[in-house]
Amino acid sequence: MSPIDQLRFSVRDLINNVEVGPAHVPLALLGEFQKDVTDFLRGASRDVDPTQVQVSIESGSLAFAASGLLAATTLWTDLAHITSPDALTLIDPKRASVLERWQAVARENPNRSYTVADKTGRAFFVVDARTNLTKIDDVWVQVEKYLHGKIVDIGGKTKANVHLELENGQTLTVSSSHDLLAQDERNRLYRPALLHVTAEENLLTGELRNLRLLAFEPHQSSYDDEEFRLMVERGTKAWEDVVNATEWTDALRGGQA
């Protein structure tokens, strides 16, 4: 889903046979809805800072129009997943908890519905008494993996850990033993490393937990100036007697097709 600058969050209900709106809304509902919108925008990853979001309250149903959302990467990814039957499993857990709460409330109150739409009113999704969002239980399996990154912390007095920063910026904590780290003679701090680990992996999200170090493995940088120079030198020497590479290749193939 392509990012846009504004989202419109609205809640519909009948209170004393009067439709909820800016001029008629219970204080408790106003507070709950404001908190839900804040939690949904921020998510667990906090890629939206609610203090930087501008909100206007619109007429009709109780609606908050939130703007300043272009940089909210995970928000737009999650909105693309919400139409899936497994949405509660696929999206940010904080946003999933908001949808679960809305679904529970709407099932108890058939007049209640929640809508998230763009500024033109086109709905991305609606949660009402008929909504049936489900969540698949997490499935974790034992795996062995090789993880490449940079070690940003290592050791510990009571617990021996290796903190590995991956290329995507995520930092993993890998438990170890004092003996394994003591036997390693290399200074690995702030240097690239390849770790052989065991872990539990979430089959749905790919998340790793309970990582344990088996060994530091030899690794080589993806690019080596000296090795590249030697490769060029060998290639140049091997082809120095070939005047025309295309004709030479065609000759090996028995002539042009």
N, C-alpha and C positions, 0 to 999 in steps of 0.2 A: 504494500500500500504506500502510495506517495505521500510524504508529509504535507500537511497544510498548517496554516497558522492558528486556526480556531476550531474548537469543539464546543458543541452545545449539549449540556447535560440537563435533562428535565425529569420531573417526577409528577405524575398525575394521581389524584385521589379525590374522593368526596368526603368532606368533613361536615357533618350536620346538613347533608344534602346540598352543600355548596362546594363547587370545584375549587381545589387548592390553587392558589396563585399568590403573587406578591402582596395583594391586599388581604388575603385570607389564608394564613398558614399557621399551624400550631408551632410554638417556639421549639418544642422538642424535635419536630420533623425538620424544621429549618436547620437546627444544629446538627442533626444526624446526617442530613443530606450534604451539608457543607463538608463535614468530615469525610463522608464517603467519596465525594468528588476530589478532595485533597489527597486521600489515600490512593485513589485510582490514578490520578495524574502522576503522583510521585513514584508509586510502585516500590518494590524492594530495592531496585537498582538506583533509585533516586536520580534518574536522569532528567527529572523536572524539579525545579526549585519553586515550590508554591508561592514563595515570597516575591518571585519575579513574574508571576502570572497575573495578568489583568483580567478581572471578572466583572461582567455586567449582569444584572438581574432583569430578565425579560418578562413581559406580560404573557397572559394565557395561563398555561400550567406554570408551576414554579420552575424556572429555568435559569441556569448559570451558563453564560457564554464565556468560555475561557480562551484567551488569546496569548500568543507568544510561545507556540508549541512546535515550531519548525525543527528544533534540534532534539526533540524527544524521540530518539531512535527506537528504544524498546517499546514505547507507547504505540507507534505505528505498526511495528511488527506484531504486537499483541492484538491490535484491532483487526489485522488481517486474519488472525487465527480464531477470532471469537465466533465466527459462523460455523466452526467445526464442532461436531458432537462432543469431541474430547477437549473442548476449549479450556476447561478448568485445569487440565493437566499440562496443556501446551503453553499457557501464558504465565506471566509473572505471578508468583504466589500471593503477593499483596493485592493485586488486581483481581485475582481469582477469588479471594476471600470477600471482596466487595460484591462481586457477582453472586456468590453463594448467599450472602446476607440479603441482597435484593430479591433473589429467587424465593428464599424462605418467607420473607415478609409478604411478597405478592401472593404466595399460595395461601396464606392466612387471610388475605384481604383482596378479594377479586377486583376491587376498584383501583388498586395500586398498580402502577406500571412505571418503569424507568426507561428512558430513551437516551442514547448517545448518538448525536447527529452532527453533520457539518453545518456551516453557517447558513446554508440554503434550506436546512430542515431535512435533508436526505439522511435517513437513519442508517447508521452502521449496525446497530442492533437494538432490540427491545427486550426487556425482561418483564414478564407479566405472569399471571397465574398459569398460563399454558407452557411457559418455558421449562425445558427439561435439560439443563446443563449437567453433565456428569463428569466425574473425576476418576481416572483409572489409578488404582493403587500402584505405588512405585515398586518396581522390580529391580533388585540389586543382585549382581552376579560377581563372583570372584574372578579377577583377571590379573594378568601380568602385562606390563607395558614398559616401553622405553620412552622417557620424557626428556626432551631437550629444552634447555633454557639457561638462565644465569642464576647462580647461587648468590642470594643477597643476605643470607644469615645462615650460620651453621653452629651446632653445638648446643650447650645448655647444661646447667649444673645437675638438675634432677631428671630432666627429659632431654634426650639427644634428638634434635630435629634438624632437618635441612629445609630451608625456605627457598623454593625454586620459582623464579619469575619466568613465565612462559612468554613466547613472542607476542601474544595478544595482550600482555600486560597483567594477566591473572597470576596471582602468587599462590602456590600450593605448599602446604606444610607436610613434609614427608618424615615420618618417625624413623628412628634408627636405633642402634645400640651404641653405647659409649665405646665398646671394643672396636666396632667396625670403623668408627670415625678416628679412633686413636691409631689404628693400623695404617690409615691412609697418610702417606708422606707428602702429598701435594697440597699446596696452598690453593684451595678452590674458591675462596671468597671473592665475589665480584668477577668471576670468570665463567665462561660458557662451560656447560657440563651435560653429560648424557647419563641419566639415572635409570637403572633397571629396578622397577618397583613392583610390588603387589598392591592391589587396591580392590575396592568394591566399586563397580560401575553401574550407574542407573541406565537401564536399557532404553528408557524413554528420552532422557535428556542428555545422556553422555556424561553427567556429573560424576566426579570421582570422590570417594571418601575413604577414610581409614588407610591412607597410603603408608607403605612401609618400604624402606630402602633395602634392596638385595645387594646391589653393588654399584660402584661408579664404573661406567664403561668407557673404553677409549673412544674418542670422537675426533673429527677433523672439521675445521671450518669449511663452509660451503665454497669458499673461494680462497685460493692460495696463490699469491703473486708469483712465487718462484716456480710452483708446479705448472702454472699457466705458461710461463716463459719457456720452460723446458718442453712442454707440449707443442708450442709454436715452433720452436727450434727443430724438434724431431720431424714435424710435419713439413716444414720448409725444406729440410734436407731430403726427405723421402720423395718430394715432388719436384726437386730441382731440375731433373732431366726431362720432365714432361712439359712440352711446349704448349699444348692445348689440352686442357683437362677434359673438355667435352668430347673431343675426338678420341682421346685415349679411353674414356669410359665406353663410348660407342663401339670401339674396336673390341673391348673385352666382352661386350654383349653380342658380338657377331654382326655388327652393323646396325644402322638406324632402322627402327620399325617402320 
